Amino acid sequence: MENIMIKPVVHYSGPISIREWLYSKPNNIEYIAYLPEVLDHPNLGKCSQVRTSGIVKFPDKSGTFETRNTIYEKVNPASEFGLVNESY
């Protein structure tokens, strides 16, 4: 039986900054994202200045991207509940 990990979906607002990150061993580079605010992270809750784990799927036009642990969706913080997608 295959072990399948179901990743949580976390909503974020603000511009995303993607950077190279030296991971574990020299010359082993991956990309991570810095987010100004996440709204509903399962461990952090609503939190500012978040650094993600390594990106496995880069942001699409809507700003949705995937890391090793989480799926992130960009939202418009001006909406009533903060969960309306805004353009990337």
C-alpha positions in Angstrom: 0.0 0.0 0.0 1.3 3.4 -1.0 1.9 6.0 1.8 0.1 9.2 0.7 0.6 12.5 2.5 -2.4 14.9 2.5 -1.0 18.4 2.7 -2.8 21.2 4.5 -4.0 24.2 2.5 -2.8 27.5 4.0 -4.0 30.9 2.8 -1.6 33.8 2.6 -1.7 37.5 1.6 0.8 39.9 0.3 3.7 39.6 -2.1 5.7 36.4 -2.2 9.5 36.4 -2.2 11.2 33.3 -3.6 14.9 32.7 -2.7 17.6 30.1 -3.1 18.3 28.2 0.1 21.4 26.0 0.7 19.8 22.8 2.0 21.6 20.3 4.2 24.8 19.7 2.1 27.0 22.1 0.2 25.9 22.7 -3.4 22.4 21.3 -2.6 20.2 24.3 -3.3 16.4 24.4 -3.2 14.0 27.3 -3.4 11.9 28.6 -0.4 9.3 31.3 -0.1 9.0 34.2 2.4 5.4 35.2 3.0 4.4 38.5 4.7 1.3 36.9 6.4 -0.3 33.5 6.6 -3.9 33.4 7.8 -4.6 29.8 8.9 -1.5 27.7 9.2 -2.2 24.5 11.2 0.8 25.0 13.5 1.3 28.8 13.4 -2.3 30.1 13.0 -2.3 33.7 11.8 1.3 34.7 11.6 3.6 37.3 10.0 6.9 36.8 8.2 6.8 33.1 7.4 9.6 31.1 5.7 8.3 28.0 3.9 9.9 24.6 3.4 11.3 23.8 0.0 9.1 24.6 -3.0 8.1 21.5 -5.1 5.7 23.4 -7.4 6.2 27.1 -8.2 3.4 29.6 -8.0 0.8 29.6 -10.8 -1.1 32.7 -12.0 -3.3 32.7 -9.0 -0.3 32.6 -6.6 -1.0 29.0 -5.5 2.2 26.9 -4.9 3.3 23.8 -3.1 6.1 23.1 -0.7 7.3 19.8 0.8 4.7 20.1 3.6 2.0 22.5 2.5 -0.1 23.9 -0.3 -0.3 27.7 -0.2 -3.1 29.8 -1.8 -3.0 33.6 -2.2 -6.1 35.5 -1.0 -7.3 39.1 -1.0 -7.1 40.3 2.7 -9.7 43.0 1.9 -12.4 40.4 1.5 -14.9 39.8 4.3 -13.3 36.6 5.4 -9.9 37.0 3.8 -10.3 34.0 1.6 -10.9 35.5 -1.9 -8.2 34.8 -4.4 -6.4 37.9 -5.8 -4.3 38.0 -8.9 -0.7 37.0 -8.6 
